Amino acid sequence: MVKKALQKTVYALFTILGVVTVIFFLFSVLPGDPAQMMLGQNETKEQLQRQKEKYGFDKSIGQQYLYYINDLSPISWHSSDESDFTHFGEDKYTGTQLFSFFNGAIYLKTPYLRTSFQRQDQKVLDIIKQTLPNTAILAVSSILIALFIGIILGIVSALQKDTWIDKSIQVLSTFGMSLPSFFSAILAAWLFGYVLKAYTGLNMTGNLYELGDFGERQVFHFENLILPAFVLGIRPLAVVIQLMRSSLLEVFQQDYIRTARAKGLNSYSVIMNHSLKNALNPVVTAISGWFASMLAGAVFVEYIFGWNGIGKEIVDALNTLDLPIIMGSVLTISIIFILINILVDIIYKLLDPRI
């Protein structure tokens, strides 16, 4: 067990390194001068050169890549020369020196995702810390909606196989899987946040916390979570229904289920005590993938509903070509995806010890 855990950790580290490499070189080949983006159109040659030296843009692409890896690594080397790009400046890094090494020192630090091009002196990590929790709340709420409703409808559909109830549920789930999130978001915002606002009390746009009418402290608005969470949960909900139905029907054919029924157990006991646990494996697989993809797929939903999450932040950064924010956000989502996959393997083991 320990050996496999170490193997998965090593694989995860290599995967993260691969993701970092792809992200860096992908955005490095984009047209445009990053230093010029930060200064604007009225810069002088001297200002442009100082900006390039400050952020290491005057180095070769290979050196920039090594600098980027060094910045991201929690254990990194930093020069003692204050004029060097790798110098451990308090305005850039947060950490503790471990020991001196050559002309510098080894530090244990928080990963550094650089600073925004358009928001001078604002660290990308701070921006992600502000927006990622909002996206996580939205994604978790959507998954809970999908699981709660999807498992119930999947069980009902399996028990009512080939009846009008089963067929109706299948039609709805198929429609849900084929419905684009941006279209359903626009439709839901217009219908429930505008046309029926007097009855629903829901808003077309808004965040979980917003300033009051007179600029006082932030006020909690749970109603602003309902529409984006429901819209984002439609497609995983449809998937859960389909998987739960097919998985349960397969489990119902197993010998131990026939034995349980032969003992006179009612349907509730057979499902809850004997069938459900084994039928959840494919659902866990789907939900794990959907949860990770929701962090990226929430881009359209967050933008349409004005939800201040990492998805909306990516769209705003794309509009202004703020590369550090785009790179940091994509990297964060990728790492979360990798960690969720590892967590799923652990959940598999708990659900089915034979794995």
Secondary structure, DSSP 8 states (H G I E B T S, - for coil): -HHHHHHHHHHHHHHHHHHHHHHHHHHHTSSS-HHHHHH-SS--HHHHHHHHHHHTTTS-HHHHHHHHHHHH-SEEEEES-TTSTT---TTT--EEEEEEETTEEEEEE-----B-SSSTT-BHHHHHHHHHHHHHHHHHHHHHHHHHHHHHHHHHHHHTTTSHHHHHHHHHHHHHHHS-HHHHHHHHHHIIIIITHHHH---SS--SEEE-TTS-SEEE-THHHHHHHHHHHHHHHHHHHHHHHHHHHHHHTSHHHHHHHHTT--HHHHIIIIIHHHHTHHHHHHHHHHHHHHHHHHHHHHHHHT--SHHHHHHHHHHHT-HHHHHHHHHHHHHHHHHHHHHHHHHHHHH-TT-
